[in-house]
């Protein structure tokens, strides 16, 4: 089927090559509309990565073809950079203490979720292919090759969702570990499958031993290369770099240098970048660690470019009915196999219940390695099943790249891990005055214990002070109900010194005019600035009409932040 959208736009809007200002224009189109699409989908409660991919589909090979295939190929370095960044940040999550804690669990689940879909997809694809093709050798070849490819999981789409929703916990840790390692298993399975398939289809191909030797070289060579560059970056950042800008520049330079060298040597870029990140987070001095947060700040625009280009590559109009059926069987078999294998591995290794129940939701995305292996299959079996393998993987990548991130969000949400990867600073920035509580009590409400009238007797205020946490009081006018003053702890101390007069004094007698006020919608960073600027530790909270809604006290804000962090840590401890 021809693309019905291809001729909608005039020829001038079809960019078939990169030239001068066209490159800048294309980057602008990709980033602007990609970011817009991500934001729209985010508003719809759908992971933003889906929005990036949809925009790519619309402007790429399946849509209006603004980005034509030659241009997409020319922008491949963006993919390489993005995957390197992803590998580097995944490596930063693989701390030695985490591996010691979850190592057995990782291995058990990894074998289960990689090998089980190999057999499930292999069986069902072989069965369906034989029904349509009536050729057992071709059918089993399809089954073995697609079974091997299906083991790989795309780390990019998965980690982007985890970052977007600030997840933390056993499920997040296990997911990051699995998606970082199952590509290696897919390579090994493909080597085995292609060795078996080659003679079935009349080809020679490489021997199994030679393929395994190449894989070992790829895996261990990548790890060694990444570790060497990790040591180099660590040494220079530790001894020579102090400025954040230079640290970021050199860190990215070291990462991209590692990627470039691995590309020339034919090694795995992602694995090398992951090894670099692993080395730095575990063996570099603590003062070099800020490089990870700096790199993370650099990644959003690169991710937009990467996922838009992923969508742009997909061509959904070239899939025949038979290949479409095989693609559906592949997706269904892969989903079933990943689910059974992950749950079985989790059960055997006695992983937390959340990992057992929800890990399958986090392993559905497919992209980089799967597409790479499909290209390898097209080269190895170019005169038989190769072209069909590419079409099937392209079609299924289109499907799972759209539903995969949504499933990841569902899994981590059900596991209760959304929003746990936050610091006190994150809570501070996201909180407003109206959010602050002391225990179960909101400090901002119309009936707050911290609100008194001008004619309130001081003895009553002192009793209130003894039974509640607040140390200051907002004074409301008896006539208008608006804020008229503030009574602080210092005022109360002075009142206690005069003893018997406390029974006769009223709030209006000891109150002062407030130095500053805040509203329920003020952010906590703004409130802390007001505390600092006014050199005070308390201020009344007022509504738009100037009526008091309580007292904001610095110690109460501090208590709220510390309590939130403790709650998160307790929740994480209970999950383990």
C-alpha positions in Angstrom: 0.0 0.0 0.0 1.3 3.5 -0.9 1.5 6.2 1.7 -1.7 8.3 1.3 -0.1 11.3 2.9 3.1 11.4 0.8 1.8 13.8 -1.8 -0.2 16.1 0.4 2.5 18.6 0.9 4.3 20.4 -2.0 7.8 19.1 -3.0 9.5 22.0 -1.2 8.5 20.5 2.1 10.1 17.2 1.4 13.7 17.2 2.6 15.6 14.4 0.8 19.1 15.6 1.8 20.9 17.9 4.3 22.4 21.0 2.9 23.4 24.3 4.6 20.5 26.0 6.4 18.2 23.0 5.7 20.0 21.1 8.5 19.2 23.9 11.0 15.6 24.1 9.7 15.1 20.3 10.0 16.5 20.3 13.6 14.1 23.1 14.4 11.1 21.2 12.9 12.0 18.0 14.7 12.7 19.6 18.1 9.8 22.1 18.0 7.1 19.7 16.9 8.6 16.8 18.9 8.6 18.8 22.1 5.0 20.0 21.3 3.8 16.4 20.7 5.4 15.2 23.9 3.7 18.0 25.9 0.3 17.2 24.4 0.6 13.5 25.2 1.8 14.4 28.7 -1.3 16.5 29.2 -3.3 13.4 28.1 -1.6 11.4 30.8 0.3 9.4 28.2 4.2 9.2 28.4 5.8 12.0 26.4 8.0 9.6 24.5 4.8 8.3 22.7 4.2 11.9 21.5 7.7 12.2 20.2 7.3 8.9 18.2 3.9 9.9 16.8 5.3 13.2 15.6 8.1 11.2 13.9 5.6 9.0 12.2 3.6 12.0 10.9 6.6 13.8 9.4 8.5 10.6 8.4 8.3 7.6 6.1 4.7 6.7 7.1 3.3 10.2 7.1 3.9 13.4 5.1 7.5 12.5 4.4 8.9 15.9 5.4 11.9 13.7 6.5 12.7 11.4 3.7 14.8 8.2 4.2 18.0 9.8 2.9 17.7 12.6 5.5 16.8 10.2 8.3 19.9 8.1 7.5 22.1 11.2 7.5 20.8 12.0 11.0 21.8 8.6 12.3 24.6 10.1 14.5 21.9 11.6 16.7 20.7 8.0 17.4 24.3 7.0 18.3 24.6 10.0 20.7 21.3 9.4 22.4 22.0 5.7 22.9 25.4 6.5 24.4 23.8 8.9 26.9 21.2 6.3 27.8 23.8 3.7 28.3 25.9 6.1 30.4 23.0 6.9 32.7 21.9 3.3 33.0 25.5 2.4 34.1 25.2 5.1 36.7 22.3 3.2 38.3 24.3 -0.1 38.5 26.1 0.6 41.8 28.0 -2.3 43.3 25.9 -2.4 46.5 22.8 -2.7 44.3 24.3 -5.5 42.3 25.3 -7.4 45.4 21.7 -7.0 46.7 19.9 -7.8 43.5 22.6 -9.8 41.4 21.0 -13.2 41.9 17.6 -11.7 41.2 18.8 -10.0 38.0 20.4 -13.2 36.6 17.3 -15.3 37.3 14.9 -12.8 35.8 17.2 -12.1 32.9 17.4 -15.7 31.8 13.6 -16.1 32.3 12.5 -13.1 30.4 15.0 -13.6 27.5 14.9 -17.3 26.9 11.1 -17.9 27.5 10.0 -15.5 24.7 12.6 -17.1 22.4 10.7 -20.5 22.7 7.2 -19.0 22.8 7.7 -16.7 19.7 9.7 -19.5 17.9 6.9 -22.0 18.4 3.9 -19.8 17.4 5.6 -18.0 14.5 6.8 -21.4 13.1 3.2 -22.8 13.4 1.5 -19.8 11.7 4.2 -19.4 9.0 3.9 -23.1 8.1 0.1 -22.8 7.8 0.5 -20.0 5.2 3.7 -21.1 3.5 3.5 -24.9 3.6 7.3 -24.9 3.9 8.7 -26.3 7.2 12.3 -25.1 6.7 11.2 -21.5 5.9 8.7 -21.6 8.8 11.1 -22.7 11.4 13.7 -20.3 10.1 11.2 -17.4 10.7 10.5 -18.8 14.1 14.1 -19.1 15.2 15.3 -15.7 14.0 12.3 -13.8 15.3 12.5 -15.7 18.6 16.1 -14.6 19.0 15.3 -11.0 18.1 12.3 -10.7 20.5 14.6 -11.2 23.6 15.9 -7.7 23.3 14.3 -4.8 25.1 14.7 -1.1 24.2 16.3 0.7 27.2 15.6 4.2 25.7 11.8 4.3 25.8 11.7 2.5 29.1 14.2 4.7 31.0 12.6 7.8 29.6 9.3 6.9 31.2 11.1 6.1 34.5 12.8 9.5 34.4 9.7 11.4 33.5 7.7 9.9 36.4 10.6 10.0 38.9 10.3 6.4 39.8 12.3 4.6 42.5 12.1 1.2 44.1 12.7 -2.6 43.5 10.7 -2.6 40.2 12.6 0.4 38.9 16.0 -1.0 39.9 15.2 -4.5 38.4 13.9 -2.9 35.2 17.0 -0.8 34.7 19.2 -3.8 35.3 17.3 -6.1 33.0 17.0 -3.7 30.0 20.7 -3.0 30.3 21.7 -6.7 30.0 19.2 -8.5 27.9 20.5 -7.2 24.7 23.6 -9.3 25.2 21.4 -12.4 25.6 19.6 -11.5 22.4 23.0 -11.3 20.5 23.9 -14.8 21.8 20.5 -16.3 20.9 20.8 -14.7 17.4 24.2 -16.3 16.9 22.7 -19.7 17.8 19.6 -19.2 15.7 21.4 -17.9 12.6 23.9 -20.8 12.8 21.0 -23.3 12.7 19.0 -21.4 10.1 21.8 -20.9 7.6 22.1 -24.5 6.4 18.3 -24.8 6.4 18.0 -22.0 3.8 21.0 -23.3 1.8 23.5 -20.8 3.0 27.0 -21.2 4.5 27.3 -18.4 7.0 29.8 -18.3 9.9 30.4 -21.2 12.1 28.8 -21.2 15.6 32.2 -21.0 17.2 33.2 -18.0 15.1 30.0 -16.2 15.9 30.4 -16.8 19.6 34.0 -15.6 19.4 32.8 -12.3 17.7 30.1 -11.9 20.4 32.6 -12.4 23.2 34.9 -9.8 21.5 32.0 -7.4 21.2 30.9 -7.7 24.8 34.2 -7.8 26.6 35.9 -5.4 24.2 33.1 -2.9 24.9 33.3 -3.3 28.6 37.1 -2.8 28.6 36.9 0.2 26.3 34.2 1.9 28.4 36.2 1.2 31.6 39.4 2.7 30.1 37.6 5.9 29.1 35.8 5.9 32.5 39.2 5.9 34.2 40.5 8.7 31.9 37.4 10.9 32.5 37.6 10.3 36.3 41.3 11.3 36.4 40.9 14.5 34.5 37.7 15.6 36.2 39.2 14.8 39.6 42.4 16.7 39.1 41.9 19.3 36.5 38.2 20.3 36.2 36.3 22.4 38.7 33.8 24.5 36.8 30.5 22.8 36.0 30.5 23.8 32.4 34.0 22.3 31.9 33.1 19.1 33.8 30.0 18.7 31.5 32.0 19.4 28.3 34.8 17.0 29.2 32.5 14.3 30.5 30.4 14.4 27.2 33.6 14.6 25.2 35.0 11.5 26.9 31.7 9.7 26.4 31.5 10.6 22.7 35.1 9.7 22.2 34.5 6.3 23.7 31.5 5.9 21.3 33.5 6.9 18.3 36.4 4.6 19.1 33.9 1.7 19.6 32.2 2.4 16.3 35.5 2.3 14.5 36.4 -1.0 16.3 33.0 -2.5 15.7 32.2 -2.7 19.4 28.8 -2.1 21.1 28.4 1.6 21.9 25.7 1.2 24.5 27.6 -1.4 26.5 30.8 0.7 26.4 28.9 3.8 27.6 27.2 1.7 30.3 30.6 0.5 31.4 31.9 4.1 31.5 29.0 5.1 33.7 29.4 2.0 35.9 33.1 2.7 36.4 32.6 6.3 37.4 29.7 5.8 39.8 31.6 3.0 41.6 35.3 3.8 41.5 35.5 7.6 40.9 35.8 10.0 43.9 32.5 11.4 45.2 33.3 14.9 44.0 33.1 13.7 40.4 29.6 12.4 40.8 27.9 15.7 39.8 28.8 14.8 36.2 25.8 12.5 36.1 23.3 15.2 37.1 24.9 17.5 34.5 24.7 15.0 31.7 21.1 14.2 32.7 20.2 17.9 32.2 21.8 17.8 28.7 19.7 14.8 27.6 16.1 16.1 27.0 16.6 17.7 23.6 18.7 14.7 22.4 15.9 12.4 23.5 13.4 14.5 21.5 15.5 14.2 18.4 16.1 10.5 18.9 12.5 9.4 19.4 11.2 11.6 16.6 13.7 9.9 14.3 12.7 6.5 15.6 9.1 7.3 14.5 10.3 8.8 11.2 12.0 5.5 10.2 8.9 3.4 10.6 7.0 2.7 7.4 3.7 1.0 8.1 2.5 0.9 4.5 4.8 -1.9 3.2 3.5 -4.7 5.4 1.6 -7.5 3.5 -1.3 -9.4 5.1 0.8 -12.5 5.8 3.6 -10.4 7.3 1.0 -8.5 9.2 -0.4 -11.7 10.7 3.2 -12.8 11.6 3.8 -9.4 13.2 0.7 -9.8 15.4 1.7 -13.3 16.4 5.2 -12.0 17.1 3.9 -9.2 19.4 1.5 -11.6 21.2 4.1 -14.3 21.6 6.7 -11.9 22.8 4.3 -10.3 25.3 3.3 -13.7 26.6 6.9 -15.0 26.8 8.2 -11.9 28.6 5.3 -12.1 31.0 5.8 -15.8 31.8 9.6 -15.6 31.9 9.8 -12.5 34.1 7.2 -13.8 36.6 8.9 -17.2 36.7 12.3 -15.7 37.2 11.0 -13.4 39.9 9.3 -16.3 41.7 12.4 -18.5 41.6 14.7 -15.7 42.9 12.1 -14.6 45.5 12.0 -11.1 44.2 9.6 -8.5 45.8 5.9 -9.0 44.9 5.8 -5.8 43.0 8.6 -7.1 40.7 6.7 -10.4 40.2 3.4 -8.6 39.4 4.5 -5.6 37.3 7.9 -6.3 35.7 6.3 -7.7 32.6 4.6 -4.4 31.9 8.1 -2.7 31.8 9.7 -5.1 29.3 7.6 -4.6 26.1 9.5 -1.8 24.3 11.6 -2.8 21.4 13.9 -0.8 19.2 17.7 -0.4 18.7 19.1 -3.9 19.1 16.0 -5.6 17.6 16.2 -3.4 14.5 20.0 -3.9 14.3 19.5 -7.7 14.5 16.8 -7.5 11.8 19.3 -5.7 9.6 21.9 -8.4 10.3 19.3 -11.0 9.3 18.5 -9.2 6.1 22.2 -9.3 5.2 22.7 -12.9 6.3 19.6 -14.2 4.5 19.1 -11.5 1.8 17.8 -14.0 -0.7 15.3 -15.7 1.5 13.7 -14.5 4.8 15.9 -11.4 5.4 13.7 -8.7 3.8 10.5 -10.1 5.5 12.3 -10.1 8.9 13.0 -6.4 8.5 9.4 -5.6 7.6 8.0 -7.6 10.6 10.4 -6.0 13.1 9.6 -2.6 11.6 5.9 -3.1 12.0 6.2 -4.6 15.5 8.5 -1.8 16.6 5.8 0.6 15.5 3.3 -1.2 17.7 5.4 -1.8 20.8 7.0 1.7 20.8 3.6 3.2 21.1 2.1 0.8 23.7 5.4 0.0 25.5 5.8 3.4 27.4 2.2 3.4 28.4 2.6 -0.1 29.8 5.7 1.0 31.7 3.8 3.9 33.3 1.0 1.5 34.3 3.5 -1.0 35.9 5.4 1.6 38.0 2.2 3.3 39.0 0.6 0.1 40.2 3.8 -0.8 42.0 3.6 2.6 43.9 7.0 3.7 42.7 6.0 6.9 40.9 7.4 10.1 42.4 9.8 8.4 44.8 13.0 9.4 43.1 12.9 12.8 44.6 15.1 14.9 46.9 14.1 17.4 49.5 14.9 20.1 47.0 12.4 18.5 44.5 9.7 18.5 47.2 10.6 22.1 48.1 10.2 23.3 44.4 6.9 21.4 43.9 5.2 22.4 47.2 3.1 25.4 47.9 2.0 27.0 51.2 -1.4 25.3 51.0 0.3 21.8 50.8 2.2 22.2 54.1 0.9 20.1 57.0 1.9 19.3 60.6 0.9 15.7 61.0 -2.6 15.4 59.6 -3.3 19.1 60.2 -3.0 21.7 57.4 -1.4 24.9 58.5 -3.4 26.9 55.9 -7.2 26.9 56.5 -9.9 29.3 57.6 -10.4 27.7 61.0 -6.7 27.4 61.9 -5.8 27.4 65.6 -3.2 30.1 64.7 -5.9 32.7 63.9 -7.2 34.9 66.8 -9.2 38.0 67.0 -8.1 41.4 68.3 -10.2 41.0 71.4 -9.0 37.5 72.2 -7.6 37.4 75.8 -3.9 36.6 76.1 -4.6 33.8 78.6 -6.7 32.0 76.0 -3.9 32.4 73.4 -1.4 30.9 75.9 -3.6 27.9 76.4 -3.8 27.5 72.6 0.0 27.8 72.4 0.4 24.9 74.9 -1.8 22.5 73.0 -0.7 23.2 69.4 2.5 23.3 67.4 2.4 26.9 66.2 4.4 29.5 68.0 2.9 32.6 66.3 -0.6 33.8 65.7 -2.3 35.8 63.0 -4.6 38.5 64.4 -7.9 39.2 62.6 -9.8 42.4 62.8 -13.1 42.1 64.7 -14.8 44.4 62.3 -13.5 43.4 58.8 -12.1 39.9 59.5 -8.9 41.1 57.7 -5.4 40.6 59.0 -4.5 43.3 61.5 -1.4 42.0 63.2 0.9 39.1 64.3 1.8 37.8 67.7 5.1 36.0 67.9 6.8 33.8 70.5 8.7 36.8 71.7 5.4 38.6 72.5 4.2 35.6 74.4 7.4 35.4 76.4 7.1 39.1 77.4 3.5 38.4 78.5 4.6 35.5 80.7 7.0 37.8 82.5 4.2 40.1 83.6 2.1 37.2 85.0 -1.1 38.5 86.4 -1.7 41.0 83.7 -2.1 38.2 81.1 -5.7 37.8 82.1 -6.6 41.3 81.3 -4.5 41.8 78.1 -6.0 41.4 74.7 -4.4 40.3 71.4 -4.5 43.9 70.1 -2.4 45.0 73.1 0.7 43.0 72.2 0.5 42.4 68.5 2.7 44.0 65.9 2.0 44.8 62.3 3.2 41.9 60.1 6.5 42.5 58.2 5.4 40.3 55.3 2.7 37.9 54.3 2.2 34.9 52.0 -0.7 33.4 50.1 -1.7 29.7 49.8 -0.4 29.6 46.2 3.1 30.8 47.1 5.8 28.2 46.4 8.0 27.2 49.3 11.2 28.6 47.7 9.4 32.0 47.5 8.4 31.6 51.2 12.0 30.8 52.3 13.2 33.9 50.4 10.7 36.0 52.2 11.9 34.6 55.5 15.4 35.5 54.5 14.7 39.0 53.1 12.5 40.0 56.1 14.8 38.3 58.7 11.8 36.6 60.2 10.8 33.0 60.9 7.0 33.5 60.7 4.4 35.3 58.5 0.6 35.2 58.3 -1.1 33.4 55.4 -3.8 35.6 53.8 -6.3 35.1 51.0 -7.1 37.5 48.2 -9.3 39.6 50.5 -6.6 40.0 53.1 -8.2 37.6 55.6 -5.9 35.4 57.6 -5.8 31.6 56.8 -3.1 30.7 59.3 0.6 31.1 60.1 3.5 30.0 58.0 6.5 29.3 60.2 10.0 28.3 59.1 10.3 25.4 61.5 6.9 24.0 60.3 8.1 24.1 56.6 11.3 22.4 57.6 9.3 19.7 59.5 7.0 19.2 56.5 10.0 18.6 54.1 11.8 16.3 56.4 8.6 14.3 57.1 8.0 13.8 53.4 11.5 12.5 52.9 11.1 10.1 55.8 7.8 8.9 54.4 9.4 8.1 51.0 12.3 6.3 52.7 10.0 4.2 54.9 7.9 3.3 51.8 11.1 2.2 49.9 12.2 0.1 52.9 8.8 -1.6 53.0 9.0 -2.4 49.3 12.4 -4.2 49.6 
